Amino acid sequence: MLDVISAISTAHGAGGVAIIRLSGQNALEIAEKMFSPAGKTGVKDFIPNVMYAGNIEGNGFKDFGMCVYFKAPKSFTGEDVVEFHCHGGVQIARGILGKTISFGARAAEKGEFTKRAFINGKLSLSSAEGVIDMINAESLASLRAGCMLYNEKLTSEINLLQNGLTDILAEISADLDYPEEDLENLNTAKINASIAQISSRLDSLASTYSSGKKIKDGVTVAICGKPNTGKSSLLNALLGYDKAIVSPEAGTTRDAVEGSIEIDGVTYNFIDTAGIRKRAGQIENIGIERAKKIISSADVILSVTDGDGAAELSVTDGEVITVFNKSDITKPVGKFDVAVSAKTGEGLEELKKLLAGKCVGEVALEKAYIIERRHYSALVRAAQSLKSAMENAEAYTTDILAIDLKDAWDCLGEITGETANESIINTVFEKFCVGK
């Protein structure tokens, strides 16, 4: 039996309301000792999911607030849950929390409420990760991706893959249990086709990680080019305010200048780098070397030119978009992807659409994206096991084939938590705050 845990579930600091949450079999008994209802209904007779007004006892004081009871298993954790809604002063919340502990509750650890929900089968491990992704979301797209995880869309996809593997393993088991039926040759062709179909679906899901990672973490965009091509002006125009210093003097930008905007809900982190040229002073050269490092690690590069040629780039990864700037004063010439004027704003919307299309594409709410590195790693290992199974299907007996298929099934189970070990589970919930 799990003990009763208690924590302040609202953010630390003064506010309108603070919530102290308890979860465990004896949560209602503690509430009976601490809450005096304003009406005639006693705590033990509270109707679940209904708010009751009354006095909440703290350490040395009473606060008038609300109490609500969520009866197991129809609660977030799957256990009896009680919440006290009090005034949002720091000392008020701490005093009520302290009183719950004096009556036998234990201070909750990071993410322990959500961890109990996982243990009690109320949500999958990937859904729990969706909760923390929603809490930490810094853009609309990352919030939507977190909602997708929380609403078990990824779990549904994984379950379909696992069900397919389970069907294949069942056929293999039948072959092994009834060898006199001589079904092995018939099943081999069918098994290979089924594995190939599952492998294709798995690869398709894994391929969303490139976009999913950008949805969650944002897109790093390096603005580079020769001096005086208007890189800083372009940054300011994209941000909608003056962040970088603009000057006709070459080499003004000597260190990276950053700013962020959202395009279709996704965060784009722009970095204005020092102009790259061969002849530069010692300090400017330091800025150029930093610019090269930023360029090499960026998701996408805006190579800015004004008709006088673009800076030479040594890029192995990441997209490159060549931007012709100053279209308001110079007719665009040469090879470029989009023409803009940082001064008038002409072409900026087209540039934003080009960025979104190359980096993320259209973010579909109904689509399951892989946004966690842990999930992607598990999919890669599952794919490797399926590849091994297909390569060895003709060379080995079906009982050997089953080992690779079971390995793939277990890798997928790590995502939902079905086969995740304690280390994986603890790592996930360490990301949470206390009270969630």
N, C-alpha and C positions, 0 to 999 in steps of 0.2 A: 504494500500500500504506500503510495506516494504521500509525503507530508504536505501540509498546507504551506504554500509560498505566498509572499506578499511583497508588493513594490508600488512605488509611485509611477503611474503609467503615462503621465503627462510630462511635458518638458520642464526642466528645472527653471525656477524663477517665478516672479510674481505674475499673476494672470487672473482672469475672471473665474476660472474653475480649475481645480486639480482633481485627479482621479487616483484613488488608492485601490488596487486590485488584489484580490485573494483568490487562490485556486487550490482545491483539494477537498477531500471528503468531509472535513470538519469546518469548512469555510463558513457555513451558515451558523454553526454553533458560536464561532467567534463573533459573527455579526450580532447575534442575540445579546452578547455581553456588552457590545459597544454602541448599539443603535437603539434609540428610544423613539418609536414612531409617533408622529403627531396625531394620527388617526387611531382607530380601535383595533386594526388588524395587527397582531403580533408578528414578530420577525419569522417565527417558525411557520406561520400561515401565509407568508408572502406568496402572491401569485408570481410565477416566473416571468421574467421579461417586463415587469411593471415597476415603474419608479415610485418610491414611497418617500415622503418628506418626514423629517424628524431631526433629532439632535444626535450628533456623532461625537463620541467621547474620544478625546485625545489625552496626551500626557499633561494633566493639570488644567485642562480647559474642555469646553464643549463648543462645537460649531454646528449651526443649523444648516443642514444640507439634504442630500438625497441618498437613498440606498436602493440597489437593484440586485436581484438574485437570478442567476442563470442556472437552471437545473441540468445536471448531467443526464444524458450525454449531449443534450442540445445546447452546447456552449462552445466557445472558441477552442478551449483546451480539451473538451470532452469530459471534464470533471465539473463538480459543483464550483461555480464562480460567483463571488460577491464583489460589487464595486461600491465604494463610497465616493460620492461627488460632493466635494467641499469647496469652500472659498479658496482661491488660488494663491494664498500667501505661502511663502517657503516654509515658515515655521509651523503653519497650520498643517500642511501636508506631512511634514516630518513628524509632528506630534501624533497624528493619527496613525501613520505607519508604525511608529514606535509602540503605540498601544496594541496594534495587531500582533506585534512580535512578543509583547509581554503576555499576551493571551495564548501563545503557543505557535504562532506562525513563524516561518523562517524567511529571512530576506532572500528574495529571488536572485538568481544569477543572470548573467547576460543571456537574453533570448530564451529564458527557461519556460515562459508561458507558451511560446511558439514551439519549443522543443517538445513540451508535453502534448501539444496538439498533434505533432508528428508521431510521437510514440503511441498516442491513443487512436491513430488512424484517421484523424480529422483532415489532414492534408499531407501531400507528398513532400519529400525533401526539396524537390525543385520548386514546389509551390511556396515553401517556407523561404527559399531564396528570393522568390518574387516579392514577398512581403518586405524584405530589407532593401531590395532594389527600388520598390515604390517609395519607401521612406527616404532613401538617399538620392532619388532622382533629381537631376538638375535641369532636365529638359522635358518637354511634353512627350517626345518620342521615347525617351528612356522610361518615363512613367508608364506609357502604354506597353512597353516591352515587359516591365515588371508586372503589370496587370495580367498580361498574357501568361506569364509563369504562374502567378497566384491563382488564376482561374483554371489551371490544370490543362491548358492547351498543349503544352509540351508533353505532359504526362500522358495525355491521350495518344499523341503520336508515338511515344515510346511503347505504350501498351499494345498498340497495333503491331509494331515490329516484334515485340516479344511474343505476342499471340501467334504470329506467323512462324517464329522459331519453335514455339511449343508444339505446333501442329507437325512440323518436320521431325522433331524429336520423338513425338508419339508414333509416327510411322516407322522410324528407326527402331524404336522399342518393340513394335509389333514384329518386325523382321527378326529381331533377336529372340523374341519369345516363341515364335512359330517358324523355325527354320525349315520344317518339312513342307511348308506352303510354297517355298521357292519364289518369293516375291522380290528378291533383292534386285534383279536386273530391271524389273518394271519400275521399282521405286527409285532407282538411281537417276533415271532421266527426269522423273517428276521432281525429285529432291533438288537436282541441279537447277532446274527452272525456278523452283520456289526460292532457293537461296539467292539466285541472280536477281529476282524481283525484289526481295528484301534488301539486298545490298544496294540496289539502285535507289530505293526509297531512303535508305540510310544516308547514302552519299548526298542526295538532294537536301536532306535536312542539315547535314554537316556544312554544306556549302553556304548556308545562311549566316555562318559565324562571322564572315568578313563584314557583312552589313550589320549584323547584330552587335558586334563589338563597337562599331562606330556609333550605333544608336545609343548604346549604354554610356560609352566613355567620351563621345564626341569625335569630331574630325579635326586633325591637325593640318592646317593649311599654311605653307611657307610662301611668303611673297618675296620673290627674288628678281634680280635683273641687274643691268648695268646702272651706275649712278645716274641720277637725274631723269629716270624714266617715269617718275611719278608714283613710285611704290608707296611712299608714305601718304601721298594724297589719295591713292586708291584705298589704303587701309582706313583712313578717316571717312571716306565716302561710304564704304561698306558698313562701318560702325554707326554712321550717322552723327558723329561728333569728332572733335579734334583730339586725337590721342597721340599721334606722332607729330614731331616737329617738321614743318615743311619749309624748305629753303632752296633757292636756285643754286646754292653752293654745293658742288659735288662732295660726297662723303659726309653729309650732315648726319645720317643715321649710322652710328658706329656700334650700337648694340641692339639686340632684338627688342622690338616693341610689340606688345600683345594686346589683343582684344577679342571679344566673342560676340556672336549673334546666333539666333536660331533661324534655320531655313527649314520649313515644313516640319517644325518640331524638333529637329536635330541640331545640336550645338556644334558650331564651327568655330574653332579656335585659330584665329589668324595671327601670324607672326611676321612682322615686317623686319626683314633682315638688311644688313649693310649691303650697299651696292658692290657688286663684284667687278673688280677691274685689276689689271696687272700692276699698274703703277699707283702705289698708295703708300702713305706714311706708316710708321711703326704701329701707332695706335689704331689706325684704320684697318691695318692688316689683321690685328687681333679680332676686330669685328667681322672681317671677311671669313676668317677661320671658323668663328662661331657660327656664322651664317651657313657655311658648308656643312657643319655638323647638324644644324637644324634641318637643312634641306634633305640630308641623307636619311633622316628619321621621320619626315613628314608623310602623312597619308596622301596628300596631293600638293602639287607645287604650282603656284601661279607665276609663270615666267613672263615678266612685264617688259614690253618693248615699246618704243615710240617711233619705230621706223629705222632706228640706227643700229639694228641688230640686237639679238638677245644674248644674255650672258651664257657662256659655255657651262653646261651642267654635266656632272658625272653622276647620273642617277640610275640605280639598278632596280629600285622598288618605288612604288607609288605612281600615281597618275601625274602627268604634266599637262597643264592648260596654258597655252600661249595667249597672253592678253595684250592686244594693241591698245595702248593708252593715248590720251590726248587727241581723240578723234574729232574734237571740236575745233582744233586748230590745224590738224594735219590729216590728209587723206590717207586712210589705212593702206599700207603696202606690205608685200611679203607674205609669208605663211603665218597665219594666226588662227586661233579658234573662236575668238570673240573680240569685237572692238568696243571700247568703252571710253567715256570721258569722266574722269574723277571729278572734274570741275562742274559739269552740268548734270551728271547722273545718268547720261545716256548709256545704255547697254548693261547697267548694273543688274537689273532683274534677269536679263538673259544669262549673265555670268552666274548668278545664284542658281538658276535652273540647271545650268551646265554642271556646276559643282554638285548639286544634289543628285543629278542623274549619274554622274561618274562615281560618286562615293557611296551612295546608299540606295538610290532608286526610290520608287514609291513605297512608303511604309504602309503595308496592308494590316489592318487591325485583326483580321481573321487568320493571319498567318502566324505559325510558330517559328520564332527566331531563336537561334542559339546565341545567347548573350553572355554566358558564363564560360570561362576557360575550362573549368572542371567538366562541364557538359561536353564541350568540344573534344577534350582529351578522351573521355569515355567513348564517344562516337568513333573516334579514330581507332581506338583499340578494338572496338567491336567490328569495325570494317576490316581490320587486319585479320581478325579471326575468321570472318566470313570468306575473305580472299584465300586464306589457307585452306578452308574447307572445300572451296571450289577447285583449287589447284590439286588437292589430294583426293578428291572424290573417286577418281578412277583407280588410284594407286593403292588405297587402303580400304579396309573393311569398314562397314557402317558404324561399328562401335568406336573406332578411332575418329571417324567423321563427327560423331556426336560430341566428342571432347571439344572440338573447335566451336561447334554450335552452342554448346553450354557456356563456353567462355564468352562468346558474343552476348548471350542472354544475360550473363552476370554483369558484363560491362554496362549494358543498358540499364540494368537494375540499380547501378550506382547512382544514376541520374535521379531516379524517383525515390531512392533510399531503400528499395527492397533488398538490395544486396550490399548496401554501403556499410563499411566497418565503422567502429566507434571513432576512429581518428578522423574520418571524413565527416561524420555527423558533428563532432565537436568543432571542427574547423569552420563549418557552415554557421553554427550558432554563436561562435565567438565574434562574428561580425555585427551581432545585434546589440542594442542598448539594453540596459536593465529596465524591466517593466513591459517589454514586448515579447 
